[in-house]
């Protein structure tokens, strides 16, 4: 997992305010010049901002302490100290800031409406110079205030990739191939399990005004919720998606139990995942003898979940991929947040007929 990080703990410190100055006006022929000590400058703030081209917290993992600059001290002749420079910490979209000790959520960039900057710690105020303490009875005050100290906190940053659709499946089920087929992403693809070891994002273009972001996470195996394989390390990256795509490899010997196993692992991680709208893609229908297996899977899922769309596809040959694309768009468009984000006219292909068991479709390997 070199080059990818979705969690890190950092220390942040805002700047200390500058000290006020004790000084007096000294000029020839002016024996009673009076106080003229300037104020100290304000300490720098700790500011988090979203940087859209970031996809990981790796840069923050290699630097554990972030300090804003201290304010400058005041000087004579009413010269104020310079304000300290702010420390701006860039984070990718979907970052959550938590207290490292209590796990309390301090700020969540995935739910902030339009806000991409968050001032977390304010720098200390600068101290007053002695010019502020002059009174009718104290014409030469020798008093100035020190600058206020900055604040120090330990934070835990967590990244949940922002996507509309999450891909779920066993290793080597064809998730990365699907992402490559539909989007501009180019993840590593190879004929062996666990080719994908970090999450990948791809953009499915709908029209000139809107698109859908698809997230592919590393393959899940039975027992992942208990730490087997890559465990549930990356399941949090699909918790904020609006819907899920289950990829079933119908050429695998466990094709009949694959869907139930995946559902079980997701529900063990979070019940909310199984409440998301979903479709099931039965992949590799182009291989010999897989058509009959695919029909078994379709029948089994339809029997227990009549409202779940199950689509036979072959990512390698492109069979059924147009129907799969239309189902994905339809599924995402049902989400109200997505509609608010992409106010547009429904594309013409949205009115086309979707796959059902009664459709007269010639499947590879079938006798139709």
C-alpha positions in Angstrom: 0.0 0.0 0.0 2.9 2.3 -0.7 1.7 5.8 -1.8 -1.7 5.4 -0.3 -2.8 6.4 3.2 -6.3 6.8 4.6 -5.5 7.4 8.3 -2.9 9.4 10.1 -2.4 11.1 13.5 -0.9 14.6 13.5 -0.1 17.3 16.1 -1.1 20.9 15.3 0.0 24.1 17.1 -1.3 27.6 16.5 1.1 30.5 16.9 1.8 32.4 20.1 1.0 36.1 20.2 3.9 38.5 20.2 4.7 40.4 23.4 3.9 44.0 23.9 6.8 46.5 24.2 7.8 48.8 27.0 9.4 51.9 25.3 9.4 55.7 25.7 9.8 58.5 23.2 13.4 59.9 23.3 14.0 63.1 21.4 16.0 66.2 21.9 14.1 69.0 23.6 11.2 66.7 24.4 11.9 65.6 28.0 8.5 64.1 28.6 7.9 62.1 25.4 5.7 59.5 27.0 5.2 55.8 26.3 5.3 54.5 22.7 5.7 50.7 23.0 3.8 48.9 20.2 1.6 45.8 20.5 2.7 42.3 19.7 1.4 40.6 16.5 -1.2 37.9 16.4 -0.1 34.3 16.2 -0.9 32.3 13.0 -3.9 30.0 12.7 -4.2 26.3 11.9 -6.4 26.1 8.8 -7.5 22.9 6.9 -8.5 23.3 3.3 -9.7 20.8 0.6 -7.4 20.3 -2.3 -9.3 18.6 -5.1 -6.3 16.9 -6.8 -5.3 15.0 -3.6 -6.5 11.4 -3.2 -4.6 10.3 -0.1 -3.3 11.4 3.2 0.2 10.1 2.4 1.9 13.5 2.6 0.6 14.1 6.1 1.8 10.7 7.3 5.4 11.7 6.8 5.1 15.0 8.8 3.6 14.6 12.2 3.8 18.2 13.6 2.3 21.3 12.0 3.1 24.7 13.6 1.8 28.1 12.7 4.2 31.0 13.0 4.4 33.0 16.3 3.5 36.7 16.2 6.3 39.3 16.3 7.0 41.3 19.4 6.0 45.0 19.5 8.7 47.7 19.2 9.3 51.3 20.1 7.8 54.2 18.2 4.4 52.4 18.3 5.6 49.8 15.9 3.4 46.7 16.0 4.8 43.2 15.7 4.0 41.3 12.5 1.2 38.7 12.6 2.4 35.1 12.3 1.8 33.2 9.1 -1.1 30.7 9.1 -0.3 27.0 8.7 -2.6 25.7 6.0 -3.0 21.9 5.8 -4.3 20.6 2.5 -6.5 17.5 2.7 -8.4 15.5 0.0 -12.2 15.6 -0.3 -13.9 13.2 2.1 -11.5 13.9 5.0 -12.9 13.7 8.6 -11.1 15.4 11.4 -11.4 13.7 14.8 -9.9 14.3 18.3 -7.1 11.7 18.6 -8.1 10.8 22.2 -11.9 11.0 22.3 -12.6 10.1 18.7 -15.1 13.0 18.6 -15.7 14.3 15.1 -14.5 17.9 14.9 -15.2 18.6 11.2 -16.3 16.5 8.3 -15.4 17.8 4.8 -17.7 15.4 3.1 -20.8 16.9 4.7 -19.8 20.6 4.7 -22.0 22.4 2.3 -19.7 24.4 0.0 -17.2 25.1 2.8 -13.7 24.1 1.8 -11.7 25.9 4.5 -11.9 25.3 8.2 -10.1 27.4 10.8 -9.5 24.9 13.6 -7.1 26.7 16.0 -6.8 30.5 16.2 -3.5 32.0 17.0 -2.9 33.8 20.3 -3.6 37.5 20.5 -0.6 39.9 20.7 0.1 41.6 24.0 -0.5 45.4 24.5 2.4 47.7 24.6 2.8 50.2 27.4 1.1 53.0 25.3 -2.2 51.4 26.3 -1.5 51.8 30.1 -1.0 55.6 30.1 -3.4 57.4 32.4 -3.6 60.8 34.0 -2.0 59.5 37.1 0.5 57.2 35.4 2.2 59.1 32.7 5.1 56.7 32.3 3.8 53.2 32.6 6.4 50.4 32.6 3.9 47.7 32.0 3.1 45.6 28.9 1.2 42.4 28.3 2.8 39.2 27.1 1.3 37.6 24.0 -1.3 34.9 24.6 -0.1 31.3 24.0 -1.2 29.2 21.1 -3.1 26.0 21.3 -1.9 22.4 20.8 -4.1 19.5 19.8 -3.6 15.9 18.5 -5.9 15.0 15.7 -6.8 11.9 13.8 -7.5 12.4 10.1 -9.6 9.8 8.3 -10.2 9.6 4.6 -13.4 8.2 3.0 -13.3 8.4 -0.7 -16.1 10.4 -2.2 -18.0 8.4 -4.8 -21.5 7.8 -6.1 -21.2 4.1 -6.6 -19.1 1.4 -4.8 -18.0 -1.8 -6.4 -18.1 -4.9 -4.1 -16.9 -8.4 -5.0 -14.5 -11.2 -4.4 -10.9 -10.9 -5.7 -10.6 -11.5 -9.4 -14.4 -11.0 -10.0 -13.8 -8.3 -12.6 -14.3 -5.1 -10.7 -11.2 -3.4 -12.0 -12.1 -4.5 -15.6 -15.5 -3.0 -15.1 -14.0 0.3 -13.9 -11.7 0.3 -16.9 -14.6 -0.4 -19.3 -16.8 2.4 -18.0 -14.4 5.1 -16.9 -11.1 6.8 -17.5 -9.4 4.9 -14.7 -6.6 2.5 -15.5 -6.1 0.2 -12.5 -3.8 -2.8 -12.6 -5.5 -5.8 -14.1 -4.1 -9.4 -13.9 -5.5 -12.9 -13.8 -4.8 -13.5 -10.1 -6.5 -12.5 -6.8 -5.7 -9.2 -4.9 -4.4 -7.4 -8.0 -6.2 -4.3 -6.5 -4.6 -3.5 -3.1 -5.7 0.2 -2.8 -9.0 1.9 -3.7 -9.4 3.2 -7.3 -11.7 5.9 -8.6 -13.1 6.3 -12.1 -15.5 8.8 -13.7 -18.4 7.5 -15.8 -19.5 10.3 -18.1 -23.3 10.6 -18.6 -23.4 13.8 -20.7 -21.6 17.1 -21.0 -23.0 18.3 -17.7 -22.8 15.4 -15.3 -20.9 12.3 -14.4 -20.8 9.5 -11.9 -17.8 8.6 -9.7 -17.3 4.9 -9.2 -15.1 3.5 -6.4 -13.4 0.1 -6.7 -12.1 -1.3 -3.4 -9.8 -4.4 -2.9 -11.6 -7.7 -3.1 -13.5 -9.0 -0.1 -13.1 -12.6 1.1 -15.1 -14.6 3.6 -14.0 -13.6 7.1 -12.9 -10.1 6.0 -14.9 -8.6 8.8 -12.7 -10.6 11.2 -9.5 -9.4 9.6 -8.8 -12.0 6.9 -7.3 -11.0 3.6 -7.1 -7.3 3.5 -9.9 -7.3 6.1 -12.4 -4.5 6.3 -9.7 -1.9 6.0 -11.2 -0.3 2.9 -14.9 -0.9 3.4 -15.3 2.6 4.9 -14.6 4.0 1.5 -18.0 2.8 0.3 -20.0 3.9 3.4 -20.8 7.3 1.8 -21.7 6.0 -1.7 -25.3 6.3 -2.8 -25.5 2.8 -4.1 -23.5 -0.5 -4.6 -22.7 -2.8 -7.4 -22.1 -6.4 -6.5 -19.8 -8.3 -8.9 -20.3 -12.1 -9.0 -17.8 -14.3 -10.8 -20.1 -17.0 -12.2 -17.1 -19.1 -13.3 -15.9 -19.5 -9.7 -16.8 -22.7 -7.9 -18.5 -20.7 -5.1 -20.8 -18.8 -7.5 -24.0 -19.8 -5.7 -22.9 -18.6 -2.3 -20.8 -15.6 -3.3 -23.7 -13.0 -3.1 -24.8 -14.2 0.4 -21.2 -14.2 1.6 -20.6 -10.6 0.4 -23.8 -9.4 2.0 -22.9 -11.1 5.3 -19.4 -9.4 5.4 -20.9 -6.0 4.6 -23.6 -6.3 7.2 -21.0 -7.3 9.8 -19.2 -4.1 9.0 -22.2 -1.8 9.0 -25.9 -2.5 8.7 -26.2 0.8 6.7 -24.3 -0.7 3.8 -27.0 -3.3 3.2 -29.7 -0.6 3.2 -28.2 1.1 0.1 -29.8 0.6 -3.3 -27.9 -2.1 -5.3 -27.6 -4.1 -8.5 -25.9 -7.4 -9.1 -23.7 -8.1 -12.1 -23.1 -11.7 -12.9 -19.8 -11.6 -14.8 -17.9 -13.9 -17.2 -21.1 -15.2 -18.9 -19.0 -15.6 -22.1 -17.0 -18.5 -20.7 -18.1 -22.1 -21.5 -20.7 -23.6 -19.2 -21.2 -20.3 -17.3 -24.6 -19.5 -18.8 -26.4 -22.2 -16.8 -24.6 -21.0 -13.6 -25.6 -17.5 -14.3 -29.3 -18.4 -14.6 -29.0 -20.2 -11.2 -27.6 -17.1 -9.6 -30.3 -14.9 -11.2 -33.1 -17.2 -10.0 -31.7 -17.5 -6.5 -31.3 -13.8 -5.9 -34.6 -12.9 -7.5 -36.4 -15.4 -5.3 -35.1 -13.8 -2.1 -34.9 -10.2 -3.4 -37.5 -9.7 -6.1 -36.7 -5.9 -6.4 -33.0 -6.4 -6.9 -31.9 -6.1 -10.6 -29.6 -8.9 -11.6 -27.8 -8.5 -14.9 -25.7 -11.1 -16.8 -22.6 -9.4 -18.3 -19.2 -10.1 -19.8 -16.8 -7.3 -19.1 -14.3 -8.8 -21.5 -16.6 -9.0 -24.5 -18.9 -6.1 -23.6 -22.0 -8.3 -23.5 -24.7 -6.7 -21.3 -22.6 -3.7 -20.5 -25.0 -1.1 -22.0 -27.8 -2.5 -19.9 -25.5 -2.4 -16.8 -24.6 1.2 -17.6 -28.2 2.2 -17.8 -29.0 0.5 -14.5 -26.2 2.3 -12.8 -27.3 5.7 -14.0 -30.9 5.0 -13.0 -29.9 3.8 -9.6 -27.7 6.8 -8.9 -30.4 9.2 -10.2 -32.8 8.0 -7.6 -30.6 9.6 -4.9 -31.9 13.0 -4.1 -28.5 14.5 -3.4 -27.3 13.5 -6.8 -30.3 15.1 -8.5 -29.6 18.4 -6.6 -26.0 18.3 -7.7 -26.8 17.5 -11.4 -30.0 19.4 -12.4 -30.3 18.4 -16.0 -32.6 16.8 -18.6 -32.7 13.0 -18.4 -30.5 11.5 -21.2 -32.4 9.7 -24.0 -31.0 6.3 -23.1 -32.7 6.5 -19.7 -36.1 5.7 -21.4 -34.9 2.5 -22.9 -36.1 -1.0 -21.8 -34.1 -2.6 -19.0 -33.2 -6.2 -18.6 -35.7 -8.6 -17.2 -36.0 -12.4 -17.2 -38.7 -12.2 -19.9 -36.4 -10.3 -22.3 -35.6 -12.2 -25.4 -31.8 -11.9 -25.2 -29.3 -14.3 -26.7 -26.7 -15.2 -24.1 -23.3 -16.5 -24.9 -23.4 -20.3 -24.4 -27.2 -20.5 -24.3 -29.3 -22.6 -26.7 -31.6 -19.7 -27.6 
